[in-house]
């Protein structure tokens, strides 16, 4: 056994920061998806007994070695058909609806039903409310493992060149994907057997199948691909996890502890590549270490922007907070937060999606895995990281850690690792002066947060908690503790509504883009068909479709009254709300308890018992005091103990007061849009105030009945 295995090092010796320390006979980093997929393809061809794949996402059409390779499902099917002893198990997060548009439809059909019996696919829903299965791990024959941030899905294949247009990044001729940067570690030896132990445990929790360890013959050829040269040999590797509470697990925060320990040991440089920067405790640890060590520098590579409105609302506010905290410790001279871009032929700058989860401290510590520098990765999601720490006299390990840092910087600076190493040495072992002379892809990240983003920051932060989502957490982020802030927010909302109404009035009186004509056409069409069977079908279908896409029910009711008038609008709104309630109730029944559990978490059992024991009254109270959006309440009720009949009756009774108020407001809104005038605006605002006050009164009454 090498000395690195028998003499614990300061960071990895901490039992709270490391699940296990294991020997790796060979280790190699695989920078970017093309290198990883090529190595994995060759390793799979050498698999004899078992393959475990744990991932956040997967795509059956992925070709590991494009363009001539096989789709992933065909590859695994062929390998198991050729080798009677080989079994493949794929464990993928059972994602929430929000991600469905960016994922392959029904991957279990491709992997489970279109392949042989020895390719087994499971969706992992064994997580607390708000959590997800985020590990990216492949283990082959218990002898070779891949750990890092790359899933076996679309958009991950790329080379260090990160060409602006690269057809091999997508799946299919019309699937264009932006440049993507990430890396994996390939590890051989006893560490792979330990990682397989974790994979088997995850499989047992998700499927109930308890598997024995893979026993490959000692003299069997290694699946290590011959074209990859190892960077480390006979080195101790620490394995760290994040495990939330639930399913019999004891909460584990080893990755957070590992990061904090590594940062506390930093003397010269901290190099980070990470998709997100929101982890409050790590930011505090970095800032504190910077104050303790005046010469400490930090360089962070991260994306220029987050993906989509939700991620921006959650993560950009967190990133701004993270960077402010770091600057309070490092100042402006010792910290650089940078993002990479590449230039296209027409001069356009295209952002590189930095998806890496990497930490390098000095030339002594390397950590890589699935955990983002986000709060949720530290305590809520399931994560796996591996770490290597060099002993003081171990020049080979230190050299390999430096080489990886210099290789990554060289990719971003569009130069060579040797040139980076020489520049750092010339700068007195400092890296900030080197990146300051950048002539490549890197630019400094400067976040400018718009006002709307700050307004939604508090509720959006519920998506980046470091513990399971509970009613208390929802209240903490959504309920304003100070009454004056509460009324200030109400006045702001009323002001926003007033401005919107004035804009509508001006548009109705103007000829901008033919708005007036179009508006009159809409009202004329509604008046023509409102009492016809076709009009009824359209309105009722709109309620069902609107509820499926989580459109607020109050908005649907108001629009119905605005276009259909008060009497018919009230009837349509009541029937539409009841039909939508029943449809999404039945959807909950069809989805089943396990899938719905992720939407409601621990509240599901309490709501289910209340609905089952109090029936119609409980539904009425839930309509008065909505603990979740209209559609979510309906879906949760579908997996509760209440009958459809009682649910429909309770919904009709509970919705009546709200429908009455919303119909009154909607009717006045439609009338005022048709004929905008100051008196009509006053009446409309009065109806709006009545709607808000009436809703608040119903909620207070409902809460008093619930707590009584």
Buried (B, 14 or more C-beta within 10 A) or exposed (E): EEEBBEEBBBBBBBEBBBBBBBBBBBBBBBBBBBBBBBBBBBBBEBBBBBBBBBBBBBBBBBBBBBEEBBBBBBBBBBBBEEEEEBBBBBBBBBBEEEEEEEBBEEBBEBBBEEBBEBBBBBBBBBBBBBBBBBBBBBBBBBBBBBBBBBBBBBBBBBBBEBBBEBBBBBBEEEEEBBBBBBBBBBBBBBBBBBBBBBBBEBBEBBBEEEBEEBEBEEEEEBBBBEEBEBBBBBBBBBBBBBBBBBEEBEBBBBBBBBBBBBBBBBEBBBBBBBBBBBBBBBBBBBBBBBEEBEEBBBBBBBBBBBEEEEBBBBBBBBBBBBBEBBBBBBEEEBBBBBBBBBEEEEEEEBBBBBBBBBBBBBBBBBBBBBBBBBBBBBBBBBBBBBBBBBBEEBEEBBBBBBBBBBBBBBBBBBBEBEBBBEBBEEBEBBBBEBBBEBEBBBBEBEBEBEEEBEEBBBEBBBBBBBBBBBEEBBEBBEEEEEEEEEEEEEEEEBEEBBEEBEEBBEBBEEEEEEBBEEBEEEBEEBEEBBEEEEBBEBBBEBBBEBBBEEBEBBEBBBBBBBBBBBEBBBBBBBBBBBBBBBBBBBBBBEBEBEBBBBBBBBBBEEBBEBBBEBBBBBBBBBBBBBBBBBBBBBBBBBBBEBEBEBBBBBBBBBBBBBBBBBBBBBBBBBBBBEEBEEEBBEBBBEBBEBBBEBBEEBEEBBEEEBEE
